[in-house]
């Protein structure tokens, strides 16, 4: 099973993607994960007040930590990754024994 854990506050966010699934599901999740990492790095490179660390990036384990550096970055980053997070949620809905998505964000009040 692959678990996607998204947690954070108005100042920071952690995204952890750990585990393995069946071949076809794992390929799709890998594509979503790679898109998330690429967007995070690109966003970081374009925004001086936004910091992001790819803490782990290996087969079966990806850990990302972002520090928003302001409300505008919260909104822009979350909008930027919305399609990827929706993809993870859809895979959980369609493959419940293979994907678990946990949204533990507490930043909704500022949006």
SULTASUL-V33635 format. One record per pair of residues at least 24 apart in sequence whose C-alpha atoms are under 10 Angstrom apart, sorted by sequence separation. I is the first residue (numbers start at 1). J is the second residue. D is the distance in Angstrom with one decimal. If there is no record, write none. Layout:
i = [I;I]
j = [J;J]
d = [D;D]
//
This chain:
i = [1;2;33;40;44;49;50;1;4;37;40;37;40;47;2;37;50;34;36;4;30;33;44;30;43;43;44;74;78;26;43;75;74;75;40;43;74;12;14;39;12;13;14;15;16;17;20;21;71;72;12;16;17;18;19;20;40;71;14;18;19;20;39;40;18;19;39;17;18;19;17;18;36;37;16;17;18;36;39;16;17;35;36;15;16;17;36;15;16;35;36;14;15;16;32;35;36;14;15;34;13;14;15;32;33;13;14;32;33;12;13;14;31;32;12;13;32;33;11;12;13;29;32;33;11;12;32;3;8;10;11;12;2;3;4;5;6;7;8;9;10;11;12;29;2;4;8;9;10;11;28;29;10;11;28;10;13;11;12;29;10;11;28;10;9;25;25;29;26;22;25;26;21;25;21;22;21;22;20;21;6;19;20;19;4;18;17;4;17;3;4;2;16;15;4;15;3;2;14;13;14;13;12;13;1;13;1;2;3;4;5;6;7;8;9;10;12;1;2;3;4;5;6;7;8;9;10;11;1;2;3;4;5;6;7;8;9;10;1;2;3;4;5;6;7;8;9;10;1;2;3;4;5;6;7;8;9;10;5;7;9;10;9;10]
j = [25;26;57;64;68;73;74;26;29;62;65;63;66;73;29;64;77;62;64;33;59;62;73;60;73;76;77;107;111;60;77;110;110;111;77;80;111;50;52;77;51;52;53;54;55;56;59;60;110;111;52;56;57;58;59;60;80;111;55;59;60;61;80;81;60;61;81;60;61;62;61;62;80;81;61;62;63;81;84;62;63;81;82;62;63;64;83;63;64;83;84;63;64;65;81;84;85;64;65;84;64;65;66;83;84;65;66;84;85;65;66;67;84;85;66;67;86;87;66;67;68;84;87;88;67;68;88;60;65;67;68;69;60;61;62;63;64;65;66;67;68;69;70;87;61;63;67;68;69;70;87;88;70;71;88;71;74;73;74;91;73;74;91;74;74;91;95;99;98;95;98;99;95;99;97;98;98;99;98;99;85;98;99;99;85;99;100;88;101;88;89;88;102;102;92;103;92;92;104;104;105;105;105;106;95;107;96;97;98;99;100;101;102;103;104;105;107;97;98;99;100;101;102;103;104;105;106;107;98;99;100;101;102;103;104;105;106;107;99;100;101;102;103;104;105;106;107;108;100;101;102;103;104;105;106;107;108;109;105;107;109;110;110;111]
d = [10.0;8.2;9.7;8.6;9.6;8.1;9.2;9.4;9.8;8.8;9.6;9.5;8.3;8.3;8.6;7.8;9.4;9.5;9.4;9.8;8.9;8.0;10.0;8.9;9.3;9.2;9.6;8.6;9.8;9.1;7.5;9.0;8.9;6.7;8.0;8.8;8.0;9.7;9.7;8.9;9.3;9.4;9.7;9.7;9.7;9.8;8.6;9.3;7.7;9.4;9.4;9.0;9.6;9.7;8.5;5.8;8.8;8.1;10.0;8.8;4.8;8.9;7.5;8.4;5.3;6.5;7.5;7.4;4.5;9.4;5.7;6.4;9.1;9.8;7.4;5.1;8.3;6.6;9.9;5.7;6.5;8.8;9.7;7.9;4.5;8.8;9.5;5.8;6.4;10.0;6.6;7.2;5.1;8.8;9.9;7.4;8.7;5.6;6.5;9.8;8.0;4.5;8.6;9.1;7.8;5.7;6.5;5.8;9.5;7.2;5.3;9.1;9.4;8.3;5.4;6.7;9.9;10.0;8.5;4.3;7.9;9.5;7.2;9.1;5.9;5.7;7.5;9.9;9.2;9.0;5.4;8.3;8.0;9.7;9.5;9.5;9.6;9.7;9.1;9.5;7.6;6.6;9.9;8.4;9.3;10.0;9.6;9.5;9.3;7.3;9.1;7.2;8.4;8.2;9.3;7.5;9.3;9.6;8.6;8.2;10.0;7.9;8.8;7.2;9.6;7.9;8.2;9.0;9.0;9.9;7.8;9.4;9.5;8.6;8.9;7.3;5.5;10.0;8.0;7.3;9.1;9.4;8.8;9.0;9.1;10.0;9.8;7.5;9.2;9.5;9.1;10.0;9.8;9.9;9.5;9.5;9.2;9.3;9.7;9.8;9.0;7.7;9.6;9.6;9.8;9.2;9.1;9.2;8.4;7.7;8.3;8.0;8.2;9.2;9.2;8.8;9.1;6.8;6.1;5.8;6.1;6.1;6.2;6.3;6.9;6.2;7.3;8.4;4.4;4.9;4.7;4.8;4.8;5.0;4.5;4.8;5.2;4.9;5.6;6.3;5.9;6.1;6.2;5.8;4.4;6.1;5.0;8.3;7.4;8.5;7.6;8.3;7.3;6.4;7.4;6.9;8.7;8.7;9.4;9.2;9.9;7.1;9.7;9.2]
//
